[in-house]
């Protein structure tokens, strides 16, 4: 609990609390003293100083609140109870009022501190729960999605080394291609994990410069090995350049197109289109699949979320794509496809002269 408390209130915040307690007591003297014995009575003065105690508790916690309570009681006694400018009290009612003030001040300080401790404990518990959920998701992913391509590559290597098994050149080539594909898939999964961790740590290097979007889309489709007619491309060559890191932008486009291909029904290939609107360029990756309910759309951008997709992959593609695009100063928004399906809209600013870094 002490660790929670230390984490909740920094030294600077506690210092501010003590400053509020000491300075506030002096300021209230200057404000209230002209009204002593006139428009305001001791009850009003006590109420004002009780507010000071609460503020000190909210700013700095228990210590500053107790200091404010003691200081306020002393100031009220010295300046606002008869005889003035002494610590003597000639009215029993004032003794009761000041005693009640100290008790209430201490209770308020304790309650505020208790509330902050409970809030800190709840926050820590929520962080632990989130970390446990993330760890469970990672273990589940590693247990299947990372191990599957590794097992496939291992099986191929073991088969090639098996004594007494004769393979012709065609069979050997097929086995090696299967191992190569499995290792490529494994490399991609590990790269996504590493890149997402870099994004979350703020350690992803981003090199912005004017970039031709049509070139990036072309490289992304080549990387995916997109067959003719499997993606409808509508990216005009006269689009203005965008401010982007071309390598990171290609990664984002690859993930968006791969996701659209995964959910596109046969005979209705995904569409990759772009347009310039004002000072922005929008790339739309459209599929005609089942779509995603509005309430679930933000979930697909969280790591390890696949929303019913039973294919391989860690569920990192969309999370990584949004992180990469936001790191470049852009955004990705999901919208409905006319006639059914999902459209991912990637928006980036148009490059101007001198837009390099």
N, C-alpha and C positions, 0 to 999 in steps of 0.2 A: 504493500500500500504506500509506503514511503517513496518507492520508485515512481509510482503513478503520480504522487503528489509533486515530486520534483519535476517530472515531465510536464505536468499540467501548468505550473506557474514557473516561468523563467525568473532568473535573478533580476532582470530588468523590470519585469512586471511587478515583482514584490517591492522593488525600489520605488516604483511609481506609486504603489499602495501606501508606503510609508510617507512619501511626499504629499500625497493627498491628505493623509491623516494629520500631519503637522501643519501644512500650509492651510488646509481647509479650516482647521480650528482657529487660526489667526484671522483668516479672511472673514469668517462668520462674526468674530468679535467686532471687526470694523463695520460690518453691515448692520448688525443688530444693536450695537451700543447706542446709536442715536435714538432708537425707539424704546430704550429701557424706561420702564415705569410709565409709558405713554400708551401708544397704539398696541404694543406687544407686551404680554406678560410672560412669566417663567414657563408656562405650558407651551407657548409658541416657540420660545428659545429652545426648550428641550426637544420639540419636534424637529426643528431645523438641525440640531446636532445629531439627532438620531438618523436623519437622512445622510449626514456625513459618515456615520459609522457604516451604514449599508453600502455606500459608494466605496469606501475604503475596503470593505470585505469583498465586493465584486471585483475591484481592481487588483488587490494584492493578497487576498486571502485572510486567513485567521490572524496572523501576526499584526499586520497593519490595522485590522478591525479592532483588535484589543487595544492597540496604542491609541486609536481614534476614540475609543470608549473612555479610556482613562483620561486622556487629554481633554475631551469634551466635558467630563464631569468636573475636572479641576477648573476649567475656564468658566463653566456655568456657576460654580461655587464662588469663584473669585470676582467675577464681573457682574453677575446677574442675580445674586441672592444677597439680601441685607444681613449684616452690614457689608457694603460694597468694598472691594479691594482688600478683603481679608478672607481667610478660610473658615471663619466662624459663621454659624448659622443661627439666627435668633428666632426662626419660625419652624416649628416641628413639621408643618406641612411641606416646607421646602426640603427638609431632611428626607421625608418619605419620597418626594418627587425625584430627588437626585439619586437616592438608593434604587428606586424603581428604574431610573434611566440606566444606571450601571448594569443592573440585572438584565434588562431588556437588550442593552447593547451587547452584552456577552452572549446572550441566547441567540440574537440575530447573527452575530459573528460565527457562532458554532453551527447554526443551521445553514448559512451560506457555504461554509467550509465543507460541511457534510454533503451538501448538494453537489459541490464541485468534485468531491471524492467519488460520489456515486456516478457522476457523469464520466469521470476518468475511467472508472472500472468498467462501465458499460462500453465506452469506446474501445478499451483494450480488449474486452471480450469479443466485440464485433470484429476487430482486426484479427484476433486469433481464429475466429470462425471463418473469416474470409481466407486466411492463410491455409487453414485445414482444407477448405473446399478446393482451393487452387492446387494444393499438394495432392489431393485425391484425384483431381482431373489430370494432373501431370502423370501420376502413377498409372492411371487407366490408359492414358495415351501411349506411354512408354510400353505398357504391357501388351499393346496390340499394334498400334500404328508404326512404332519404331522397330519393334521386334519382327514384324512380318517381312519387310524387305531384307532385314539382316538374315532372317532364317532362309529366305529364298536364295540369297547369294551364297550362304553357307551350304545349302543343299546342292547348288550347282558345282561349287568347288569340290565338295565331297564326291559328287558323281564323276567329275573329271579325273579325280585321283584314284577312283576305285580300280583295283587290280582285277584283271580278268574280264573287264567290260570293254568291248571294242566299239568305238564310235567313228562313223564316217565324218568327213569334213563338214557336211551339211548339219548333222546333229551337233557336232562340236560348236559350230558357229551359232546355232540357235541357243545352246546352253549359255555361251558367253554373252550373247545379246540379252538373254533373260537376267543374267547376273549384273550386267551393266545397267539395265533399266532399274533393277532393284536397288543398286547402289546409288544411282542418280536420285531415286525417290527418297532414299534415306538421307542423302546429302541435302536435298531440298527441305526435308522436314527439320533437320538439325539447323540449317541456315535460318529457317523461319523462327525457330526457338531463340537462337542467338540474337537475331535482329530485333525480335520483340523485346528481349531483355535489355538490349542497348537503348531502344526507344524509351522504355519505362525508366531507365536510369539516366536518360538525357545525354547519352554518350554516342548517339548515332551521328557520324559526320555527314553534313549536308553541304553540297557545293552547288549553289544556285547560279544559273546562267540562262540566257535566252535559248529556248529549246523548241525545235520543230516537232509538234505533236504527232504529225503524220509519220515521221521517221520513227518515233518511239513506238507507236502502235504497230508499225510494220515489223520492227525487231521483236516485239512481244509476240506477235502471231508466228513469226519464224521460230522463236524459242519453243512455243507450244506445239510446233509441227502441225499447224492447222491445215487440214486438207482443203482443196478447192470446194466451194459451195458449203462448207461447214460453218462459216461465219460470213454474214453479210456486212461488208465494209462500206461505210459512207462518211469518210473523213476527207473533206475537200483540201486540195493542196494549197489553196490560197489563204488558209487560216493564218492569223498572226502568230508569232512565236509566243510561248508562255515562259514565265519565270519558274524554273524547276531544276532539279537535279536529274538529268536524263537517266542515270542508272537506277535511282530509286523510283522514278516515275515508271520505268519499264517494269520493275518488280510489281508495282501496284496494279498496272494494267494487266499483267500476266495473271495475277490472282483474280481480278474481276472477270476477265474473259473465261478463265478456267471454271470459275464458279457458275457463270452463265451457261457454259457448255454442259456442266454436270446436271443442271436442272431443265435444260431445253428438251422438249419432246422430239421424237423423230419427225423429220419433215419440216420442222420450224426452227431453223438455226438461230442462234443469238445474233443481234445486230449491234455493231459498233459504229456509232455516228458522233459527229462533233459539230459545234456551231460557235460562232463568236457573238457575244451579247454585251454591248458596251465595252467595258474594260476587262471583261472576263471571257474565258473559253470554257465551254462545257463539253465534256466527253460523256456520252450516254452508252452504257452497256446494257442491252435489253435482252431479256429472255421471256419466253412464253410458257414458263413452267407453272407450278402451283402457286407461286407467290408466297408472301409472308404476311401474316396478320399485322395490322398497324401496331398493336401492343407489343409484338415480339421483334420489331425491326431494330431496335437498339441492341437487343441481346445478341444479334448475329455479329456485332462488332466487338464482342467480348471474347477473350481467348477461350478455346476449348468448347465453343458453342457451335453445334451443327444443326440443331432444330430438325431432327428426324432424318438427316442425311446419313445413310448407312454405309457410304463409301469410305475409302481410306482417307487419311489426313487428320491432322491434329485440330482442325477447326481454328486455325490461326490466320488463314488467308485474308479474310475481310478485316480482322482486327489489325493485322500488319499493314494492309493497304491503307486503311484510314490513318493509322499512325504515321506512315511514310508521307502521305499527302498533307496531313496537318503540319508535319515538320517542315514542309516546303511552303507553308502559308496558304494551302488550299483546303478543300473539304470534300467529303463524300457523303451524299444523301441518298437514301433509298426512296423510290416512289413507285406507284402502280404502273404497270404496262397496260396500255389500252387493249382491251380484249382479254386481259388476264396475264399474270406474270409479274416480274419484278424488274425494275430499271434502276441501276446504280448510276448516279450523276456525279461525275468527278469534275470539280470546278477549280480552275487555277487563274491567277491574274495574267493579263497580257503583258509581255515584256516591253519595256520602254528603253530608249537609248541610255546606256550606262548601267542597266540592270545586270550586274555581275558581282560575284563574291568569291 
